[in-house]
């Protein structure tokens, strides 16, 4: 039996990508004053920095989500289907690639990140289009690719926020939504389209507690990111195994192996 193999409309794909990259390309040439919001709480001063880069990041994430929905409207099997799961990773991708683009000076490195970010965004959009149809022969590799990209973006974000001089609440404010999005999207893909909300919330709370403890330790941003990456992946794989009702003798294999591999990298890596 022939398996359908649909590809997104090239015009819509190019418009979405061009619009997002155009926003980032113009950002270095716009300089608007920021605003700081101070909220004095009992024994604690909450400071929130609102600047142009923050607003751009939010705008681009919303633009990516809306663009993904528009792109998927052209899928032959998407009529009446819920497209919310497909918004998550493109929005996260657009947001994360903006982290280095809004902090680096315009240079060769900036243009390399710009080009690679655009390519990554295109690949994510194409993969999201493919996974809409479970009968597509490319569904499995596209799902694996999306999961890999989501954890790679999570690692980049964790390293970036650790390297920046953020206070703890700012780190958690950026990290917690990312953990939630990555875990719930991964569980959705691995469970065949089920919303495992309680698992995603539980994983986010655990990672938030671990990140709080690591924040006060003198470890490098790379080690910080790898430690959180290994634990997040292990917990997500364990939750997926439990939901799939795997045998108790094998349910621990993937989480433990990946945790050992990633944490070994965190121990022996330099930087």
Buried (B, 14 or more C-beta within 10 A) or exposed (E): EEEEEBEBBEEBBEBBBEBBBEBBBEBEEEEEEEEEEEEEEEEEEEEEEEBBBBEBBEBBBBBBBBBBBBBBEBBEBBEEBEBEBBBBBBBBBBBBBBBBBBEBEEEEEBEEBBEEBBEBBBBBBBBBBBBBBEEBEBBEEBBEBBBEBBBBBBBBBBBBBBBEEBEEEBBBEBBBEBBBBBBBBBBBBBBEEEBBEEBBEBBBEBBBEBBBEBBEEEBBBBBBBBBBBBBBBBBBBBBBBEBEEBEEEEBBEBBEEBBEEBBEBBEEEEE
